[in-house]
Amino acid sequence: MPGSSDAGWEPLFWSVFEVSANPVVLVDQDRVIVDVNATGCELVGVPRDAMIGMLVDQFVAPHERTAVAAGWRELWATDMWYGERDLIAADSSHVHVEYAARIGEIGGRQVAVLVGMAVGPLEHESEAAPAVQLGELTPREREVLSLVALGNTSSEIAELLVISNDTVRTHVRNAMAKTGARTRAQLVAMALADRLLVGGG
């Protein structure tokens, strides 16, 4: 896997996982939830201890579960799965999310790092997927990516780093081009699974 392999990676991963405003779920190859952050629990209205051990399928409309199973097989074959889907929360309400998953080694086991982002005019910022130009991320791109992984918007990142929104979006687009990510959710999943985060964000 690309990125850092030092002993500091696991604590960094878990610190981002715990505080991220993005829903993040760790799922095994059988689609069983291994862990979920607080934002993921809030999204579907189910406590963490109840979600662990559940099938992710339970949050998808029954008529879409066949597609989820097929997408899951594709993920484990190609390490690439992303799109948009309506989730069903505990109160039977529907939540539309952009999602992406990437395989990574977390806590000594292979899991899918599944990231969700709410889709709506206020919550979702869209960058047109850039042409892929694979390469190493610059320190600034990694810094911006780490802030995106924490759930910050472009405006929030611009304020934190004292740069313009356009500059933030340029860094995000460059990071997407260099990693091959097609959406922000996929970029975050790759950052978490491929060890692309930096501390101190």
FENZISUL-V771303 format. One record per residue. N is the residue number from 1. PHI is phi as a letter, one per 30 degrees, with the letter a starting at -180 (NA if undefined). PSI is psi as a letter, one per 20 degrees, with the letter a starting at -180 (999 if undefined). D_FIRST is the distance of its C-alpha to the first C-alpha in Angstrom with 2 decimals. Layout:
n->N phi->PHI psi->PSI d_first->D_FIRST
n->N phi->PHI psi->PSI d_first->D_FIRST
This chain:
n->1 phi->NA psi->q d_first->0.00
n->2 phi->d psi->r d_first->3.78
n->3 phi->j psi->a d_first->6.63
n->4 phi->d psi->q d_first->8.65
n->5 phi->b psi->j d_first->8.52
n->6 phi->d psi->r d_first->12.31
n->7 phi->d psi->i d_first->14.75
n->8 phi->d psi->i d_first->15.60
n->9 phi->d psi->g d_first->12.56
n->10 phi->e psi->g d_first->14.12
n->11 phi->d psi->h d_first->17.51
n->12 phi->d psi->g d_first->16.33
n->13 phi->e psi->g d_first->14.58
n->14 phi->d psi->h d_first->17.80
n->15 phi->d psi->h d_first->20.08
n->16 phi->d psi->g d_first->18.78
n->17 phi->e psi->g d_first->18.77
n->18 phi->d psi->h d_first->22.35
n->19 phi->c psi->i d_first->23.90
n->20 phi->d psi->p d_first->22.32
n->21 phi->d psi->i d_first->25.05
n->22 phi->c psi->p d_first->22.67
n->23 phi->d psi->p d_first->22.84
n->24 phi->b psi->p d_first->19.58
n->25 phi->b psi->p d_first->19.59
n->26 phi->c psi->p d_first->17.31
n->27 phi->b psi->p d_first->18.29
n->28 phi->d psi->r d_first->17.95
n->29 phi->d psi->h d_first->18.07
n->30 phi->d psi->j d_first->21.86
n->31 phi->i psi->k d_first->21.83
n->32 phi->c psi->p d_first->23.06
n->33 phi->d psi->p d_first->22.42
n->34 phi->c psi->h d_first->20.88
n->35 phi->a psi->r d_first->21.29
n->36 phi->a psi->q d_first->22.40
n->37 phi->d psi->r d_first->23.20
n->38 phi->d psi->h d_first->26.79
n->39 phi->d psi->h d_first->26.49
n->40 phi->d psi->g d_first->25.38
n->41 phi->d psi->g d_first->28.38
n->42 phi->d psi->h d_first->30.69
n->43 phi->e psi->g d_first->29.65
n->44 phi->c psi->i d_first->30.94
n->45 phi->i psi->k d_first->33.42
n->46 phi->b psi->p d_first->32.27
n->47 phi->d psi->q d_first->31.80
n->48 phi->e psi->g d_first->28.49
n->49 phi->d psi->h d_first->29.98
n->50 phi->d psi->h d_first->31.35
n->51 phi->d psi->h d_first->28.17
n->52 phi->d psi->p d_first->26.08
n->53 phi->j psi->i d_first->26.71
n->54 phi->d psi->q d_first->27.83
n->55 phi->d psi->p d_first->26.54
n->56 phi->d psi->h d_first->25.10
n->57 phi->e psi->h d_first->27.63
n->58 phi->d psi->i d_first->30.42
n->59 phi->c psi->j d_first->29.73
n->60 phi->c psi->q d_first->30.05
n->61 phi->e psi->p d_first->33.44
n->62 phi->e psi->h d_first->34.51
n->63 phi->d psi->i d_first->34.95
n->64 phi->c psi->i d_first->31.29
n->65 phi->d psi->h d_first->29.79
n->66 phi->d psi->g d_first->29.77
n->67 phi->d psi->h d_first->27.67
n->68 phi->d psi->g d_first->25.24
n->69 phi->d psi->g d_first->24.98
n->70 phi->d psi->g d_first->24.39
n->71 phi->d psi->h d_first->21.73
n->72 phi->d psi->g d_first->19.97
n->73 phi->d psi->g d_first->20.06
n->74 phi->d psi->g d_first->18.71
n->75 phi->e psi->g d_first->15.74
n->76 phi->d psi->i d_first->14.78
n->77 phi->d psi->h d_first->15.56
n->78 phi->c psi->i d_first->13.95
n->79 phi->i psi->k d_first->11.49
n->80 phi->b psi->o d_first->14.06
n->81 phi->a psi->p d_first->17.12
n->82 phi->a psi->r d_first->19.27
n->83 phi->l psi->b d_first->22.96
n->84 phi->b psi->q d_first->25.95
n->85 phi->a psi->q d_first->27.84
n->86 phi->d psi->p d_first->30.78
n->87 phi->c psi->q d_first->30.17
n->88 phi->c psi->o d_first->33.12
n->89 phi->d psi->r d_first->33.64
n->90 phi->e psi->h d_first->35.70
n->91 phi->d psi->j d_first->38.81
n->92 phi->i psi->j d_first->38.39
n->93 phi->d psi->q d_first->37.64
n->94 phi->c psi->p d_first->35.08
n->95 phi->b psi->p d_first->32.25
n->96 phi->d psi->p d_first->30.64
n->97 phi->b psi->q d_first->26.95
n->98 phi->c psi->p d_first->24.22
n->99 phi->b psi->q d_first->21.16
n->100 phi->a psi->q d_first->17.55
n->101 phi->b psi->q d_first->14.98
n->102 phi->b psi->q d_first->11.25
n->103 phi->d psi->p d_first->9.72
n->104 phi->b psi->r d_first->7.92
n->105 phi->c psi->o d_first->8.90
n->106 phi->b psi->p d_first->11.89
n->107 phi->i psi->k d_first->14.76
n->108 phi->i psi->j d_first->13.65
n->109 phi->b psi->q d_first->13.60
n->110 phi->d psi->p d_first->11.81
n->111 phi->b psi->r d_first->13.35
n->112 phi->c psi->p d_first->13.70
n->113 phi->c psi->o d_first->13.78
n->114 phi->c psi->o d_first->16.97
n->115 phi->c psi->p d_first->18.38
n->116 phi->b psi->q d_first->21.97
n->117 phi->b psi->p d_first->24.15
n->118 phi->d psi->q d_first->27.91
n->119 phi->c psi->o d_first->29.43
n->120 phi->a psi->r d_first->32.67
n->121 phi->d psi->h d_first->34.36
n->122 phi->c psi->h d_first->33.82
n->123 phi->d psi->h d_first->30.45
n->124 phi->c psi->p d_first->28.47
n->125 phi->c psi->p d_first->27.87
n->126 phi->c psi->p d_first->26.93
n->127 phi->c psi->p d_first->25.56
n->128 phi->d psi->p d_first->26.08
n->129 phi->d psi->p d_first->22.83
n->130 phi->d psi->r d_first->22.56
n->131 phi->d psi->p d_first->22.17
n->132 phi->d psi->p d_first->18.59
n->133 phi->b psi->m d_first->18.30
n->134 phi->e psi->p d_first->14.64
n->135 phi->a psi->r d_first->14.23
n->136 phi->d psi->p d_first->13.25
n->137 phi->d psi->q d_first->14.58
n->138 phi->d psi->r d_first->17.69
n->139 phi->e psi->h d_first->18.40
n->140 phi->d psi->g d_first->20.81
n->141 phi->d psi->g d_first->18.52
n->142 phi->d psi->h d_first->16.05
n->143 phi->d psi->g d_first->19.24
n->144 phi->d psi->g d_first->20.53
n->145 phi->d psi->g d_first->17.35
n->146 phi->d psi->h d_first->17.50
n->147 phi->d psi->h d_first->21.14
n->148 phi->d psi->g d_first->20.55
n->149 phi->d psi->h d_first->18.21
n->150 phi->d psi->i d_first->21.21
n->151 phi->j psi->j d_first->23.38
n->152 phi->d psi->q d_first->25.35
n->153 phi->d psi->r d_first->27.13
n->154 phi->e psi->g d_first->27.43
n->155 phi->d psi->g d_first->30.87
n->156 phi->d psi->g d_first->29.74
n->157 phi->d psi->g d_first->26.98
n->158 phi->e psi->g d_first->29.62
n->159 phi->d psi->g d_first->31.98
n->160 phi->d psi->g d_first->29.58
n->161 phi->c psi->i d_first->28.54
n->162 phi->h psi->l d_first->32.03
n->163 phi->b psi->r d_first->30.98
n->164 phi->d psi->q d_first->32.12
n->165 phi->e psi->g d_first->30.74
n->166 phi->d psi->h d_first->30.41
n->167 phi->d psi->g d_first->28.27
n->168 phi->d psi->g d_first->25.93
n->169 phi->d psi->h d_first->25.76
n->170 phi->d psi->g d_first->25.12
n->171 phi->d psi->g d_first->22.10
n->172 phi->d psi->g d_first->20.80
n->173 phi->d psi->g d_first->21.58
n->174 phi->d psi->g d_first->19.91
n->175 phi->d psi->h d_first->16.65
n->176 phi->d psi->g d_first->17.00
n->177 phi->d psi->g d_first->17.77
n->178 phi->d psi->h d_first->14.89
n->179 phi->c psi->i d_first->12.24
n->180 phi->i psi->j d_first->14.45
n->181 phi->d psi->q d_first->15.41
n->182 phi->c psi->i d_first->18.99
n->183 phi->b psi->r d_first->20.08
n->184 phi->d psi->g d_first->19.78
n->185 phi->d psi->g d_first->18.80
n->186 phi->d psi->h d_first->15.87
n->187 phi->d psi->g d_first->14.92
n->188 phi->d psi->g d_first->15.19
n->189 phi->e psi->g d_first->13.22
n->190 phi->d psi->g d_first->10.23
n->191 phi->d psi->g d_first->11.01
n->192 phi->d psi->g d_first->11.20
n->193 phi->d psi->h d_first->8.30
n->194 phi->c psi->j d_first->5.69
n->195 phi->i psi->l d_first->7.76
n->196 phi->c psi->j d_first->9.96
n->197 phi->d psi->q d_first->13.19
n->198 phi->b psi->q d_first->15.82
n->199 phi->d psi->r d_first->18.64
n->200 phi->i psi->j d_first->22.26
n->201 phi->d psi->999 d_first->22.20
